[in-house]
Amino acid sequence: MTTPSKSNGTPSKQRRTPAKQTSGSSQRTPAKKRNPLTALQEDEPIASPAPSSVLQMPFTPGRTPNKNRGMSFSPMTFTTSPAQSNICASGRTPMSTPSRVRSDLGSARKLRLVNEQEELEGDIDVNTADNQVVIWGTDVHVNECKRRFILFLKKFYLNVEEANLEGIDPAKPYYMQKLEEIHLLERPFLNVDCSHMKQLDKILYHQLLIYPQEVIPIFDIAVNELFFTIYADDTLPHQIQVRPYNVDMFRNMRCLDPEDIDKLVSLTGMVIRSSLIMPEMRSAYFSCNTCGFHVQVEIDRGRIAEPTVCTSCNTAHSFELIHNRSLFADKQFIKLQETPEEMPAGQTPVTVTVVAHNDLVDAVQPGDRVQVTGIFRAVPVRINPKTRNVRSIYRTFIDVIHFRRQKTFTAEGGTAEQATNDDEESTSSKFSKERLAQFRNLSERPDIYELLSNAIAPSIFGHEDIKKGILLQLFGGTKKSFTDAGRKSCRSQINILLCGDPGTAK
């Protein structure tokens, strides 16, 4: 005889045993769950992908996506990976053109689908609503931003005078000719003058200044779609990268403040020191020691989110970093100092640390005067490098997006030719004929040496020898070469040894 078991009206809980996954398998996704992020479409018919195409985004291992907030990832993730970009999903980028992670932008914010079914229950009309992907915490609408940038590339024209100086056709769109140059030269960099964008679309320009690390990846998507729509059979070293410059947010080094953090800034200075080129890890490859399950983690500003629990075998702290499977990028630290004309009298010159990545390394050398366009960053300082404790003081630096050196754009391909003082074949003179006549008259005066030395630092009385030493450093002779005679060349600048007591205004 069996005794019936007592029931309290509450169904008994059943334990679920997690299914064991094999090595190399990815995280299980709920069945028939549609990715809420649809393909980015523009209003103009430029071979946009079909509405059914889906922007493939891998979920973070060990996490379940939140249906109310979409997915959390960086815009750089879907702009640079061929498996994740709708550019490759629509077949615009050849498989022989690889993607490339932009180290100068870093990680950005979350993307949010603003009209999910939960939000459509409010004041939004279900019949008229459309899938809108916006970047979390901003007013940047991805589709609209991409459409505006493509329209800017197609509609901007230079005037006749500027076009003649550039050597381009004023009857054709300026940036469409730049895309043709990329097609011919195979240099996948597009330098965008922000003053041009401000003339045509101020809304897009202000979004670029305030949210550069979110907007520039959208520009990369747009220009790649447009380029490979026109030149479908082209093969580039990597996908085209947009590099803005000439922004109005021009800052003096002393005027940089917390309001400029994560914004696009531009400043000038002199390069005083540059470090060696060092490898920086951009993507870390972890492998489980128990089951062999692997995870690839993107690095955000030098921080590695190491997985703690294996989603395959549920073993804690079993992951090991595999260096030869990780991805690295070139990195260089550059010290930029305030120029003497911008420095207030009696003040110590201010320095700013500038970080160059990939093609911009070794673009400038110590002694160059450059105009830097980049994103102003702030990271906390660790008390001990071996611990995670940080101080309340932050360390600031600038991630370089564009270099401009002596009226030469060095961001194109990362190299440029610098005009030196030894150029003897000058096509044009900097001075007028009247000014040159004054120079000749001064050179004929017998007291020219004393006249010029007295013109140096007139506010400081006396010290004639020191002033003459400074004067001799301002002038040089002619560079002479004795290579035919088996000797080295003689430089044009003179060497001056200035000695004196401390505090004598040397």
MARBA-550869 format. One record per residue (C-alpha): x, y, z. Coordinates in steps of 0.2 Angstrom, whole numbers, plus 5000, padded with zeros to 4 digits. Example, Ala and Ser with C-alpha at 12.3 -4.5 7.8 and 13.67 -1.06 7.14 Angstrom:
<sites>
506249785039;506849955036;
</sites>
This chain:
<sites>
500050005000;500750174995;500550335005;500150484994;501450624995;500850785003;500750934991;500751114997;500051174981;501751234975;502451144960;504151064964;505651144957;506651044944;508551064942;509251094926;510851014921;511851134909;512151054893;513951014890;514651094875;516051034865;517751124862;517651274851;515751294852;515051464855;513751524868;512051454866;510751574860;508851554863;508051474849;507151584836;507751744844;507951874831;509352004832;508452164835;509752264825;509352274807;510452324793;510852514792;509952584777;510052754769;508752854761;509652874744;509752724733;511552684733;511452504733;510852484750;510652314758;508952224757;507852254772;507952074777;509852084780;510352074798;511852164806;512752004814;513352044831;514151914842;513551914860;514751924874;515251754881;514451714897;513051854896;511251844890;510651994880;509452114888;507852124877;507452294884;509052374880;509652284864;511552234865;513052324872;514552334861;515752464853;515352544837;517152494832;516552314833;515252324819;516252444808;517852354807;517552164807;516952084790;515851964799;514952094809;514852234796;513352254785;514652314771;515252134769;513452064772;512852164757;514452104747;515152284744;516852244752;517952114743;518551974754;520352014749;520052194758;520352154776;519652244791;520652344803;520352394821;520552584824;521552604839;521452794839;519552784843;519452654857;517852584863;516252684863;514452674870;513052554868;511852544854;510052554857;508552504847;507352644851;505752574845;505652394852;504052314856;504152364874;504352554869;503052544856;501752524869;501952714873;501552864863;502452794847;501352744833;501652554829;501152574810;502352724807;503752674818;505352614810;506852524817;508052664823;509752624830;510452764841;512052764851;511652754870;511752924879;511853024863;510753094850;511653014836;510552914824;511552794815;510552784799;510252974798;512153014802;512652894788;511452964776;512053144780;513853094778;513553014761;512653164755;514053274761;515253174751;514253184735;513653364736;515153464742;516053574729;517553684730;517553854723;518653894708;520053974717;520253834730;520053704716;521453774706;522553774721;522153594724;522353554706;520653474705;519053494694;517853624702;516453544692;516553384701;516153344719;517753364729;517753214740;517153104725;518853144717;519653104733;518852934732;519552914715;521252954721;521052814734;520552704719;522152754710;523452764724;522752624735;522952734751;521452694761;521352854771;520052994768;520553164776;518953264779;519153454781;517853494795;517653674789;516853594773;515653494783;515253644794;514753744778;513653604771;512953514787;513153604804;512153464813;513353334807;514853444811;514253474829;513953284832;515753254826;516453374838;515453314853;515453124850;516953084839;517252904844;515452864840;515252964824;516852924815;516552734814;514852784806;515852884793;516952734790;515452624786;514752754775;516352794765;516652604762;514952574756;515052724744;516752674738;516452484735;514752534727;515752634714;517352524713;516652354717;518152264710;519452364720;520652284733;521352394746;522652354760;521152374772;519552464773;519552654771;519752754787;519052934789;520253064797;519453234801;520553394804;520453584804;519053584818;518553744826;518753684843;520553744843;521353734861;522853804869;523753674880;523453774895;521553794891;521153604891;519953564904;518753424909;517453484897;518453434883;518653254888;518053134875;517853274862;518753314846;520053444849;521453524839;523053604846;524853654840;526453624848;528253564845;528753384846;530153374860;530153184862;529553024854;529652844861;530052684852;528652594843;527852474854;526552334851;524852364860;523652224862;521952254854;521152094856;521551954869;521351774865;520851664880;520751474881;520051364894;521251244902;519951114906;518851104890;519851204877;518451334875;519151494868;518551674870;519151834861;518951994871;519152164865;520252284875;519552454880;520852584884;522152464890;520952364901;520652174898;518952104904;519651934908;518251804908;518051724925;516951574922;516951464907;515251454898;515651284891;516151184907;515651304921;517451304928;517951464937;519651544934;520151424920;520651534906;522351564900;522951704889;523651644872;524851784866;525151714848;523251714844;522951894851;522952044840;524252184842;524452364834;525852484833;525852624847;527052774850;527052904864;527453084858;527853234870;527153394863;527753564871;526953734870;527653844856;528653994862;527454124854;525954044864;526854034880;526554184892;527954284898;528854214913;527954044913;528553864911;528053784894;526653654896;526853484889;525453364883;525653174879;525053124862;524752944857;524952894839;524352724832;524652614817;525052724802;525352884812;526852814821;528452894816;527453024806;528353164816;530053184823;530753284838;530853474833;529353474821;527953594824;526353504821;524453534822;523653384831;521853334829;521253204841;520153144855;520553214873;520653064885;520753044904;521152884913;521352854932;523152824939;523452664948;524252674965;525252514962;525352434944;525052264952;523352314960;521752374953;521652524966;521652694957;521852864963;520653004961;521853094950;521753064931;523053064918;522653154902;523253124884;522653144866;522352994854;522953064838;521753054822;522753174811;524453264810;524753424801;526553474799;527153634791;525653644779;525853464774;524553334779;525453194786;523953084790;523853024772;524752864772;525652914788;527053004779;527453174772;528953274766;529453414778;530153574771;531853614779;532953764780;534253694768;533053704753;534153814741;532953804726;531453904732;530153944719;529354094728;530054224740;529254264757;529654444756;529154584744;530354684733;530254834744;530754724760;532154644750;532854824746;532854864764;533854714768;535154764755;535254934762;535454874780;536854754774;537854894768;537954984784;539554974794;538654964811;537454824806;538254704819;537854824834;536254874826;535554704826;536254654843;535354804851;533754754843;533754584853;532854594870;532854784871;531954774888;533554694896;534954824899;536654784894;537354604891;538054644874;539054484872;537554374876;536454474864;537854454850;537954264854;536054244852;536154354836;537454234828;536254084831;534954164821;535954174805;536854044795;537854024779;537753914764;537853724765;539453654757;539653484751;541453404749;540853224745;541853234728;543453264738;543153124750;542553234764;540953264773;539753414770;539853564781;538253624788;537653804786;537253834805;538653904816;539053834833;538953954847;539553914865;538754044877;539554044894;539054154909;538554164927;536854104932;535454234931;536354334918;534854324906;535654194894;
</sites>
